[in-house]
Amino acid sequence: MFDEVGYAYFLRAVRRLTGVDLTCYRQGQLRRRLEALVQRVGADGFIEYARLLEREPARLQEFRDYFTINVSEFFRDADRFLYLEQRVLPELLAARPSLRIWSAGCSIGAEPYSVAILLKELAQRGAHRIVATDVDRTVLERARRGDGYGPADLRQVTPERLARYFMAAPDGQSHAVRPELKPLVEFREHNLLGAALGEGYDLILCRNVVIYFTDEAKNLLYQRFVDALRPGGVLFVGGTEIVRGADQLGLRPAGPSFYRKEVAARRNARPA
């Protein structure tokens, strides 16, 4: 049922249909998840499932939703966000009153809206721009709406911020962000392992996204982030993530989970 020829056909089909190169992911865990999905939908192997994706747009979107890991919450890893609020953002704002920020793998929007809240509090007059990207169209639609956030999404939000920046839904079971936050964030569909997304960012957040990537894919992505950051800009990674070969990329530690691009960072360097 799960032969190598069928698997190779499936990988090519997914790349053609979605632009996502699944070979950049760790294959053991990926293949187990995909085999479970094929069995769940009742397809007779990878080739038949690939043909379902080719014929039926609903099946293709179902695959996108299943494949994408969307675990997020506001101010996730509260101690790291406190460091961002008290140290990193004030330093960046001291150099530039208006910041350009990229939230890579933004999921339901909790991360970029969290940053928008901090910017509202630290530098409300700045013409800040937050670009938030994800490969999953479904979560991007929800992020643009900025609603449906339940207690698990909001558990790190203080009562003061909840009252100031959120509105309760009529049923009282969830909240939506207030309209004044939305103009700060632009949501885009984007594959991190595809084309680059411009340059000149003061801060890039890519947190708990690359844990499923191969080491080669991680190195490529981190190099792209270095190229996208302005000199002195900061990369914010997940609480358990470490950028291997950071010094060779032109990054130096700037706090827990933070790396600063050196002024003389070399483009297209590669860690050993």
Secondary structure by P-SEA (a helix, b strand, c coil): cccaaaaaaaaaaaaaaccccccccccaaaaaaaaaaaaaaccccaaaaaaaaaccaaaaaaaaaaabbbbbbcccaaaaaaaaaccaaaaaaaaccbbbbbbcccccaaaaaaaaaaaaacccccbbbbbbbbccaaaaaaaaacccccccccccccaaaaacccccccccccccccccccccbbbbbcccccccccccccbbbbccccccccaaaaaaaaaaaaaaccccbbbbbccccccccccccccccccccbbbbccccccccccc
